[in-house]
Amino acid sequence: MLWTTLHIIDWLLWIFMAPSVIYVFFYAFVSLFSKHSPLTTHHSSLNIHRSSFLILFPAYKEDFVIIHSVQQFLEQTYPEQLYHVGVISDHMKEDTNEMLRQLPITLFTPHFENSSKAKALHYAIEHTPEQYDYIIILDADNMVLPDFLEQVNASCQQGHRAIQCHRCAKNSDNDVAVLDGVSEEINNTIFRKAHNRIGISSALIGSGMCFEYDWFKEHVGMFETAVEDREMEIQLMKEHIFIKYEEHIPVYDEKVSSSENFQRQRLRWMTGQVQSLLMMLPYLPTAIKTGNIHYIDKTMQQALIPRSMLLVLTCFFALLMSIISLPWSVKWWGLFLLISLSVLIAIPKRMRTKALFGKIFSTVKLVGLMLGNLLRMNLKNKDFLHTTHDKQGL
C-alpha cells in the first residue's frame, strides 16, 4: 500500500512538471530556426517617415539613476522636435526634481498614497495635452544607444503597433547580477524571439516597450496591478494586436545585485504571474472558440513553473527516485535532461562560459529563495514592490 501511494505521488508530481518542461523545450528548439534579417539602420533609411514619440520614465524613489538615464537618452540622433521625454517623479527627493527641471523634459510630480507604475503612466497621459504617434516606456535605470529612436521608428513604419525591444544587462557585479542577466536572455530567447519565429506575439517585459499612442491612451486607465505589462499583453491579445520583438534594438537594464532584491523582484513576478493567470482564465473559452492562439499561448505561459525551479526540482526528484526505485527515476532524468538542454540552447553563445556554469551553487540558493516566496504570496495584493538600486547608475 505504501509503495502504491508513493508511486501515485511520484507520477502526479511528474505530470505536474512535465508540461512546463515540454513548453520550454519546444520554444527553445524553435529559437534555432533561421533568423529574419535585422532592421535596416537609419543610415540606409533616411527617406522613411519619422513618427513622433513620447518617452516616459516612471521613477519611484529612483534618485540614484534617473538623472543619468535621462541625460543619456537626450543624446538621440533623432530630430529633437519629434520626441519628448517625460519623467514621473514619485517619492523622489526635491534636489533630484530640481535637477530634472533643468533638462528639456516634462516633469510630472504626482502624490500617490499607494504607488504603482500603472498609476504613474495613467497620471502622465492624463496630464499630457499634446498628441504623439507612439509612446515608449523605459525604466529609470534603462540606457539606450544614440540611434534607438531611429531604429524603433523603422520598426513602427513596418506597421507594428506594439514593440518589445531587446532588454539586456548593463552590469555584472556579482553572481546574482550575472544570473539575473542570463535569466533575462533565456526569457528573450524563449518568450520573445522564438515566439515571433512562428508568428506568435512576444511577451512584454515592462520597459523598452513601444505602443501606438492612441491605443495606449485609450487603455492605460484599465491597468491597475503591480504587473501592468501583463495586463497590457492581455488587452493586446484580446484585440489581436501582434507584439513584435526587436532583437536588434538593445535597452540596457541594471540587474539586481543582492539576494534581497532578487527575492523581492521574484516575489513580485511570481505573484503577478498567478494574478495574470486568474485574470486570463475567464476569457480562455472565448479565445479557444475564436482560435486566438496568441491568447491561448499567453495563458499557458502564466501557468508555467519557473525554469530555475524546474532545473533544481527535476534534479532533486531524479536523485531521490534513484535511491527509492531506479526504474522510477528514468522519467525524472528525462525531464531534467530536457530542461537542461532547453536552458543551454536558450542561453546566447557569448554567455556560455565556464564561469557561468561555475555559479550552480548560487543558482540553487536563489531557487531556495524563490521557493520561500511561495509562502509569502498574497494574490489580493496590488501594491508595487520596488526594487532598489544599491549604487549610482553607470
DAMOQUI-V962836 format. One record per residue. RES is the residue in one letter. SS is DSSP state (H for helix, E for strand, L for the rest). OMEGA is omega in whole degrees, -180 to 180 (* if undefined). BURIAL is # if it has 9 or more other ideal C-beta (glycine too) atoms within 8 Angstrom, else .. Layout:
res=[RES | RES]
ss=[SS | SS]
omega=[OMEGA | OMEGA]
burial=[BURIAL | BURIAL]
//
This chain:
res=[M | L | W | T | T | L | H | I | I | D | W | L | L | W | I | F | M | A | P | S | V | I | Y | V | F | F | Y | A | F | V | S | L | F | S | K | H | S | P | L | T | T | H | H | S | S | L | N | I | H | R | S | S | F | L | I | L | F | P | A | Y | K | E | D | F | V | I | I | H | S | V | Q | Q | F | L | E | Q | T | Y | P | E | Q | L | Y | H | V | G | V | I | S | D | H | M | K | E | D | T | N | E | M | L | R | Q | L | P | I | T | L | F | T | P | H | F | E | N | S | S | K | A | K | A | L | H | Y | A | I | E | H | T | P | E | Q | Y | D | Y | I | I | I | L | D | A | D | N | M | V | L | P | D | F | L | E | Q | V | N | A | S | C | Q | Q | G | H | R | A | I | Q | C | H | R | C | A | K | N | S | D | N | D | V | A | V | L | D | G | V | S | E | E | I | N | N | T | I | F | R | K | A | H | N | R | I | G | I | S | S | A | L | I | G | S | G | M | C | F | E | Y | D | W | F | K | E | H | V | G | M | F | E | T | A | V | E | D | R | E | M | E | I | Q | L | M | K | E | H | I | F | I | K | Y | E | E | H | I | P | V | Y | D | E | K | V | S | S | S | E | N | F | Q | R | Q | R | L | R | W | M | T | G | Q | V | Q | S | L | L | M | M | L | P | Y | L | P | T | A | I | K | T | G | N | I | H | Y | I | D | K | T | M | Q | Q | A | L | I | P | R | S | M | L | L | V | L | T | C | F | F | A | L | L | M | S | I | I | S | L | P | W | S | V | K | W | W | G | L | F | L | L | I | S | L | S | V | L | I | A | I | P | K | R | M | R | T | K | A | L | F | G | K | I | F | S | T | V | K | L | V | G | L | M | L | G | N | L | L | R | M | N | L | K | N | K | D | F | L | H | T | T | H | D | K | Q | G | L]
ss=[L | H | H | H | H | H | H | H | H | H | H | H | H | H | H | H | H | H | H | H | H | H | H | H | H | H | H | H | H | H | L | L | L | L | L | L | L | L | L | L | L | H | H | H | L | L | L | L | L | L | L | L | E | E | E | E | E | E | E | E | L | L | L | L | L | H | H | H | H | H | H | H | H | L | L | L | L | L | L | H | H | H | E | E | E | E | E | E | E | E | L | L | L | H | H | H | H | H | H | H | H | L | L | L | L | E | E | E | L | L | L | L | L | L | L | L | H | H | H | H | H | H | H | H | H | H | L | L | L | L | L | L | L | E | E | E | E | E | E | L | L | L | E | E | L | L | L | H | H | H | H | H | H | H | H | H | L | L | L | L | L | E | E | E | E | E | E | E | E | L | L | L | L | L | H | H | H | H | H | H | H | H | H | H | H | H | H | H | H | H | H | H | H | H | H | H | H | L | L | L | L | L | L | L | L | L | L | L | E | E | E | E | H | H | H | H | H | H | H | H | H | H | L | L | L | L | L | H | H | H | H | H | H | H | H | H | H | H | L | L | L | L | E | E | E | E | E | E | E | E | E | E | E | L | L | L | L | L | H | H | H | H | H | H | H | H | H | H | H | H | H | H | H | H | H | H | H | H | H | H | H | H | H | H | H | H | H | H | H | H | L | L | H | H | H | H | H | H | H | H | H | H | L | L | L | L | H | H | H | H | H | H | H | H | H | H | H | H | H | H | H | H | H | H | L | H | H | H | H | H | H | H | H | H | H | H | H | H | H | H | H | H | H | H | H | H | L | L | H | H | H | L | L | H | H | H | H | L | L | H | H | H | H | H | H | H | H | H | H | H | H | H | H | L | L | L | L | L | L | L | L | L | L | L | L | L | L | L | L | L | L | L | L | L]
omega=[-180 | -179 | 178 | 179 | 179 | -179 | 178 | 178 | 179 | -179 | 179 | 178 | -180 | 179 | 178 | -176 | -173 | -179 | 179 | 180 | -179 | 179 | -178 | -179 | -179 | -177 | 174 | 178 | 180 | -179 | 180 | 180 | -179 | -177 | 171 | 178 | 180 | 178 | 172 | -180 | -177 | -180 | -179 | -178 | -176 | -175 | -179 | 179 | 178 | 179 | 176 | -175 | 167 | -180 | -178 | 174 | 172 | -174 | 179 | -179 | -177 | -176 | -176 | -169 | -168 | -178 | -177 | -179 | -179 | 179 | -179 | -180 | -177 | 177 | -179 | 176 | -180 | 180 | -175 | -176 | -177 | 174 | 179 | -178 | 175 | 177 | 177 | -176 | -178 | -180 | 174 | -176 | -180 | 177 | 178 | 180 | -180 | 177 | 179 | 180 | 179 | -178 | -180 | -178 | 170 | 179 | 176 | -178 | 179 | 177 | -179 | 173 | 175 | -173 | 171 | 178 | -180 | 179 | -179 | -180 | 179 | 180 | -178 | -179 | 179 | -177 | 177 | -178 | -178 | 178 | 178 | 177 | -177 | 175 | 177 | -179 | 179 | 173 | -175 | -179 | -177 | 175 | -177 | 178 | -178 | -179 | -178 | -178 | 176 | -178 | 179 | 180 | 178 | 178 | 179 | -179 | 174 | 175 | -179 | -179 | 178 | -174 | 171 | 178 | -176 | 178 | -177 | -173 | 173 | 179 | 177 | -173 | -176 | -177 | -178 | -179 | 180 | -179 | 177 | 178 | 178 | 179 | 180 | 179 | 175 | 176 | 179 | -179 | -172 | -171 | -179 | -177 | -177 | 179 | 179 | -180 | -178 | 172 | 178 | -176 | 173 | 170 | 173 | -178 | -178 | 175 | -174 | -177 | 177 | -180 | 171 | -170 | -178 | 179 | -177 | -180 | -179 | -172 | -171 | 180 | -179 | -175 | -174 | 180 | 180 | 177 | -175 | -180 | 179 | 174 | 176 | 179 | -178 | -179 | 179 | 179 | -180 | -177 | 177 | 177 | -176 | 176 | -178 | 175 | 179 | -177 | -173 | 176 | -176 | 170 | -174 | -172 | 180 | -179 | -180 | -175 | -180 | 180 | -180 | 179 | 178 | -179 | -180 | 180 | -178 | 176 | 178 | -178 | -178 | 178 | 179 | 179 | 180 | 178 | 180 | 179 | 180 | 177 | -173 | -174 | -179 | -178 | -175 | 178 | 178 | 179 | 178 | -179 | -177 | 179 | 180 | -174 | 180 | -180 | 179 | 180 | 180 | 177 | 177 | 179 | -177 | -179 | -177 | 171 | 179 | -176 | -178 | 176 | 179 | 180 | -176 | -175 | 178 | 176 | -180 | -178 | 176 | 178 | -179 | -179 | 175 | 178 | -177 | -179 | -175 | 178 | 179 | -174 | -174 | -179 | 178 | 177 | 177 | 177 | -179 | 180 | -179 | 180 | 178 | 179 | 179 | -180 | 180 | 179 | -174 | 178 | 178 | -176 | -178 | -177 | -178 | -178 | 177 | -180 | -180 | -178 | 176 | -178 | -176 | -179 | 176 | 178 | 180 | 179 | -179 | 176 | 176 | 178 | 179 | 177 | 176 | 179 | -180 | -180 | -175 | -177 | 175 | -173 | 178 | -177 | 178 | -178 | 179 | 177 | -174 | 173 | -176 | 175 | -173 | -177 | 179 | 179 | -177 | *]
burial=[. | . | . | . | . | # | # | . | . | # | . | . | # | # | . | . | # | # | . | # | # | # | # | # | # | . | # | # | # | # | # | . | . | . | . | . | . | . | # | . | # | # | . | . | # | . | . | . | . | . | # | # | # | # | # | # | # | # | # | # | # | # | # | . | # | # | # | # | # | # | # | # | # | # | . | # | . | # | . | . | . | # | # | # | # | # | # | # | # | # | . | # | . | . | . | # | # | . | # | # | . | . | # | . | # | . | # | # | . | # | . | # | . | . | # | # | # | # | # | # | # | # | # | # | # | . | . | # | . | . | . | # | . | # | # | # | # | # | # | # | # | # | # | # | . | . | # | # | # | # | # | # | # | # | # | # | # | . | . | # | . | # | # | # | # | # | # | # | # | # | # | . | . | . | . | # | # | # | # | # | # | # | # | # | # | # | # | # | # | # | # | # | # | # | # | # | # | . | . | . | # | # | # | # | # | # | # | # | # | # | # | # | # | . | # | # | # | . | # | # | . | . | # | . | # | # | # | # | # | # | # | # | # | # | # | # | # | # | . | . | # | # | # | # | # | # | # | . | # | # | # | # | # | # | # | # | # | . | # | . | # | # | # | # | # | # | # | # | # | # | # | # | # | # | # | # | # | . | # | # | . | . | # | # | . | . | # | # | . | . | . | # | . | # | # | # | # | # | # | # | # | # | . | # | # | # | # | # | # | # | # | # | # | # | # | . | # | # | # | # | # | # | . | . | . | . | . | # | # | . | . | # | # | . | # | # | . | # | # | # | # | # | # | . | # | # | # | . | . | . | # | . | . | . | . | # | . | . | # | . | . | # | # | # | # | # | # | . | # | # | . | # | # | . | . | . | # | . | . | . | . | . | . | # | # | . | # | . | # | . | . | . | # | .]
//
